[in-house]
Amino acid sequence: MEKSKVLIVGGTGYLGKRLVKASLTEGHETYVLHRPEIGVDIEKVQMLLSFKAQGAHLVASSFDDHRSLVDSVKLVDVVICAISGVHIRSHQILLQLKLVDAIKEAGNLKRFLPSEFGTDPSRMENAMEPGRVTFDDKMAVRKAIQEAGIPFTYVSANCFAGYFLGGLCQPGLILPPRDSVNLLGDGNQKGTSDPQILVANNIWTPYVAKVTLLGVLTHQSEVQLRARAMQVNGQNYAEQVGLTHYFHVCYEGCLTNFEIGDEGEEASKLYPEVKYTNVEDYLKRYI
């Protein structure tokens, strides 16, 4: 397989550090952006040094220094952005737009993967507030990429994430609750259409009694979750955004109510050599 020179932006984050590891494992010449904003965060500094020890190149650059971004992009063929979306609207979109400007000026990139990795924003134009801000922001970045003529790949991982399954789809949890599980909806909406991955809510039910101590199972109606998502008092903005995403996934089935078509490709077809973990095997670790 042809090797690339890969720059990873956000390499010390939840997804970023895994991308660095994967890039190095695949034998790509790997560069990790080192931003001065890291300050005295010793954990992140140690992580960067561990990347360097494994063969990665650390590239000092700042989003407040356009020239440094352009120079960083010129070192590589591929840029993967994994900037966290936790700081909604005021953070991720602005930084990515700066990165797009730098990539456009550098003019050498073969491929850019922006920070998406969730639900495909192009299919969420009818998403309800306040959660639609996430999709609107990602579409603004896509528009800038395409207007700049930058070669791109958008990765929509949907609900294929460790924190989603581990918490049995309980908002705010990443480990299975030990007293009760509150299923959102009837549990029949799927998280992906890929039969190899089998990420479906309804497969969780047989494991609830095994994973929890009491096995108390309840259901939350569409009206109840919508009311929680719209509740202003008692939760912050990010929590409201997250709850509206849960609503679209668990009640509307937004991740599987379409055909991929000619606009994209299913990952299992692109990478048939990868052995996927289905939900049944994944949840056994908690029993």
C-alpha positions in Angstrom: 0.0 0.0 0.0 1.3 3.5 -0.9 2.4 5.4 2.1 1.5 9.0 2.8 2.7 11.9 4.8 -0.1 12.6 7.3 -0.7 15.6 9.6 -3.1 15.0 12.4 -4.6 18.1 14.1 -6.0 17.5 17.6 -3.8 14.5 18.1 -4.0 14.5 21.9 -7.8 14.2 22.0 -10.1 11.2 22.3 -10.1 10.3 18.6 -6.9 12.1 17.7 -4.6 9.9 19.7 -6.1 6.8 18.2 -5.6 8.3 14.7 -1.9 9.0 15.5 -1.5 5.4 16.6 -3.2 4.0 13.5 -1.2 6.2 11.2 2.1 5.1 12.7 1.0 1.4 12.7 0.2 1.6 9.0 3.7 3.0 8.4 2.7 6.5 7.3 5.1 9.3 7.9 3.1 10.9 10.7 3.1 14.5 11.8 1.2 15.8 14.9 0.4 19.5 15.3 1.7 20.9 18.5 -0.2 24.0 19.5 1.0 26.5 22.2 -2.4 26.4 23.7 -1.4 23.1 25.3 0.3 25.3 28.0 1.3 23.3 31.1 -1.0 20.3 30.5 1.6 17.7 31.5 -0.6 14.8 30.4 -0.8 16.1 26.8 2.9 17.0 26.8 3.8 13.5 27.8 1.5 12.1 25.1 3.2 14.2 22.5 6.6 13.0 23.6 5.4 9.4 23.5 4.3 10.0 19.9 7.7 11.4 19.1 9.3 8.3 20.7 7.2 6.1 18.4 8.5 8.0 15.3 6.0 10.8 14.8 7.2 14.3 14.0 5.9 17.1 16.3 5.0 20.3 14.3 4.8 23.6 16.3 1.9 25.7 14.9 -0.9 27.9 16.0 -4.3 28.7 14.7 -3.5 32.3 15.5 -0.5 32.2 13.1 -1.7 31.6 9.5 1.8 31.3 8.1 2.7 28.5 10.6 -0.4 26.6 9.5 0.4 26.9 5.8 4.0 25.8 6.5 2.7 22.8 8.4 0.4 21.7 5.6 3.2 22.0 3.1 5.0 19.2 4.9 2.4 16.5 4.1 0.0 15.0 1.6 -2.9 14.4 3.9 -4.4 16.4 6.8 -6.8 14.8 9.3 -8.5 17.1 11.7 -9.8 15.6 15.0 -10.5 18.8 16.9 -13.1 18.2 19.6 -16.6 19.4 19.1 -17.2 19.9 22.8 -17.0 23.7 22.6 -19.8 24.0 20.1 -19.9 26.8 17.5 -17.4 29.1 19.0 -14.5 26.7 18.8 -14.5 23.9 16.3 -15.9 25.7 13.3 -13.7 28.8 13.6 -10.5 26.7 13.9 -11.4 24.4 11.0 -12.2 27.4 8.7 -8.7 28.7 9.5 -7.3 25.3 8.6 -9.2 25.3 5.3 -7.7 28.7 4.5 -4.2 27.4 5.2 -4.8 24.3 3.1 -6.1 26.4 0.2 -3.0 28.6 0.2 -0.6 25.7 0.6 -2.1 24.1 -2.5 -0.3 20.8 -2.2 -2.8 18.6 -0.3 -4.0 15.3 -1.8 -6.7 14.7 0.8 -8.3 16.5 3.8 -10.5 14.8 6.4 -12.3 17.5 8.5 -13.5 16.8 12.0 -16.8 15.1 11.5 -16.9 11.4 12.5 -20.5 11.5 13.7 -23.9 11.8 12.0 -23.8 13.0 8.3 -24.8 16.7 8.6 -26.0 16.8 5.0 -28.9 14.5 6.0 -29.9 16.6 9.1 -31.3 19.8 7.6 -34.5 19.2 9.5 -32.8 18.6 12.9 -34.4 20.5 15.8 -32.8 23.2 17.9 -30.6 23.4 19.7 -28.9 20.3 18.3 -28.9 21.3 14.7 -26.1 23.8 15.4 -23.7 20.9 15.2 -24.8 20.0 11.7 -25.1 23.6 10.5 -21.5 24.2 11.6 -20.2 21.1 9.8 -22.0 22.1 6.7 -20.4 25.5 6.8 -17.0 23.8 6.9 -18.0 21.5 4.0 -19.0 24.5 2.0 -15.7 26.2 2.6 -13.8 23.0 1.6 -15.7 22.5 -1.6 -15.5 26.2 -2.6 -11.7 26.1 -2.1 -11.5 23.0 -4.4 -9.8 20.9 -1.7 -9.8 17.1 -2.2 -11.8 15.7 0.7 -13.2 12.7 2.5 -16.0 13.0 5.0 -16.2 10.2 7.6 -19.6 9.6 9.1 -19.2 7.1 11.9 -22.7 7.6 13.3 -23.1 5.8 16.7 -20.1 3.6 16.3 -18.4 5.0 19.3 -17.3 3.4 22.6 -19.0 5.8 24.9 -22.4 5.3 23.2 -22.5 1.5 23.6 -20.8 1.3 26.9 -23.4 3.4 28.6 -26.2 1.5 27.0 -27.4 4.7 25.3 -27.9 6.5 28.7 -27.1 10.2 28.2 -24.2 11.2 30.3 -22.9 7.7 31.0 -20.0 5.8 29.5 -20.2 2.7 31.7 -23.4 0.5 32.1 -25.6 1.6 34.9 -26.0 -1.0 37.7 -29.5 -0.2 38.9 -31.7 0.4 35.9 -31.7 1.2 32.2 -34.0 3.7 30.6 -34.4 2.8 26.9 -35.1 5.7 24.6 -38.1 4.8 22.6 -39.0 1.2 21.8 -35.4 0.1 21.2 -36.0 -0.9 17.6 -34.2 2.0 15.8 -30.8 1.0 14.4 -27.5 2.9 14.8 -26.2 1.7 11.4 -27.5 -0.3 8.5 -24.3 -2.4 8.2 -25.2 -6.1 9.1 -21.5 -6.8 9.9 -21.5 -4.3 12.7 -25.0 -4.9 14.1 -25.1 -1.7 16.1 -28.9 -1.8 16.9 -30.6 -0.6 20.0 -32.8 -3.7 20.2 -29.8 -6.0 20.7 -29.1 -4.4 24.1 -32.3 -5.6 25.8 -31.1 -9.2 26.5 -28.0 -7.8 28.1 -29.6 -5.4 30.4 -30.3 -8.0 33.1 -26.8 -9.4 32.8 -25.0 -6.0 32.8 -27.1 -4.4 35.5 -27.5 -5.8 39.0 -31.3 -5.3 39.3 -32.2 -5.4 35.6 -34.9 -2.8 35.9 -35.9 -1.7 32.4 -38.0 1.3 31.6 -38.8 3.2 28.4 -38.8 6.9 27.9 -41.3 8.2 25.4 -40.7 10.6 22.5 -42.6 13.3 24.3 -40.5 12.9 27.5 -37.1 13.1 25.8 -38.2 16.0 23.6 -39.3 17.8 26.8 -35.9 17.1 28.4 -34.1 18.4 25.3 -36.1 21.6 25.4 -35.7 22.2 29.1 -33.7 25.4 29.7 -33.3 25.2 33.5 -31.2 22.5 35.1 -28.9 21.6 32.2 -26.3 23.4 30.1 -26.3 24.1 26.4 -24.1 21.2 25.4 -26.4 18.7 27.3 -29.4 20.1 25.4 -27.6 19.6 22.1 -26.7 16.0 23.0 -30.2 15.2 24.0 -31.6 16.4 20.7 -29.1 14.1 18.9 -30.3 11.2 20.9 -33.9 12.1 19.9 -33.1 11.9 16.2 -31.2 8.7 16.5 -33.4 6.7 18.9 -36.8 7.9 17.9 -36.5 8.9 14.3 -33.9 6.4 13.2 -32.0 9.1 11.3 -28.9 7.0 10.8 -30.6 4.3 8.8 -33.6 5.9 7.1 -31.6 6.5 3.8 -29.5 4.7 1.2 -25.9 5.7 0.9 -26.1 5.8 -2.9 -23.4 7.1 -5.2 -22.3 9.8 -2.8 -20.4 7.6 -0.4 -19.2 4.1 0.4 -19.8 1.8 3.4 -16.6 1.3 5.3 -16.8 -2.4 5.5 -16.8 -2.5 1.7 -13.8 -0.2 1.5 -11.9 -2.2 4.1 -13.1 -5.8 3.9 -10.0 -7.0 5.7 -11.0 -5.2 9.0 -12.6 -7.5 11.6 -15.5 -5.6 13.1 -16.8 -6.1 16.6 -20.5 -6.6 16.9 -22.6 -5.3 19.8 -23.0 -8.7 21.4 -19.3 -9.3 21.7 -18.6 -5.7 22.7 -21.0 -5.8 25.6 -19.6 -9.1 27.0 -16.7 -7.1 28.6 -19.2 -5.6 31.1 -20.9 -8.8 32.2 
